[in-house]
Amino acid sequence: MESVECPDCGCQKFYVKNPDDPYELYVFECESGRLVFEDETVDVGDDTETYCDRCAWHGRYGTLNPTNK
């Protein structure tokens, strides 16, 4: 089973910001290669700026490497 983890802290929960409202966040986890959002589903591509929900890491979603658990 592949999961995506933060390269700094190992957290598996991330969020992206709404480009029209930077205070609106979309929280998600990556389970078995698919994104699972808490509330609302949005498109996340390899170039989408992604933030760790636990620490200060942020970067492009495409830079996150899947790990086998």
DRENNUZA-871009 format. One record per residue (C-alpha): x, y, z; residue number from 0; residue in one letter. Coordinates in steps of 0.25 Angstrom, whole numbers, plus 5000, padded with zeros to 4 digits. Layout:
<pts>
x|y|z|n|res
X|Y|Z|NUM|A
...
</pts>
This chain:
<pts>
x|y|z|n|res
5000|5000|5000|0|M
5006|5013|4996|1|E
5004|5026|5004|2|S
5010|5040|5003|3|V
5017|5045|5015|4|E
5023|5059|5018|5|C
5038|5058|5016|6|P
5041|5066|5029|7|D
5032|5060|5039|8|C
5025|5048|5033|9|G
5011|5053|5034|10|C
5001|5048|5024|11|Q
4991|5059|5025|12|K
4993|5071|5015|13|F
4985|5083|5011|14|Y
4984|5093|4999|15|V
4979|5107|4999|16|K
4968|5112|4990|17|N
4974|5121|4980|18|P
4963|5131|4981|19|D
4962|5131|4996|20|D
4976|5128|5003|21|P
4968|5126|5016|22|Y
4960|5115|5011|23|E
4967|5101|5012|24|L
4965|5087|5007|25|Y
4970|5076|5016|26|V
4974|5063|5010|27|F
4981|5050|5012|28|E
4987|5041|5001|29|C
4982|5026|5003|30|E
4986|5016|4993|31|S
4990|5026|4982|32|G
4977|5034|4983|33|R
4974|5047|4990|34|L
4963|5046|5001|35|V
4958|5060|5005|36|F
4952|5063|5018|37|E
4941|5072|5013|38|D
4941|5077|4998|39|E
4949|5071|4987|40|T
4958|5080|4978|41|V
4968|5077|4967|42|D
4982|5075|4972|43|V
4993|5073|4961|44|G
5008|5071|4962|45|D
5010|5087|4962|46|D
5000|5090|4973|47|T
5006|5097|4985|48|E
5004|5087|4996|49|T
5005|5089|5011|50|Y
5008|5079|5022|51|C
4997|5079|5033|52|D
5007|5077|5044|53|R
5020|5085|5041|54|C
5025|5096|5033|55|A
5028|5088|5020|56|W
5022|5092|5007|57|H
5025|5090|4993|58|G
5019|5084|4980|59|R
5010|5072|4981|60|Y
5019|5065|4971|61|G
5031|5065|4980|62|T
5025|5056|4990|63|L
5030|5042|4988|64|N
5020|5030|4992|65|P
5025|5021|5002|66|T
5021|5006|5004|67|N
5015|5002|5017|68|K
</pts>
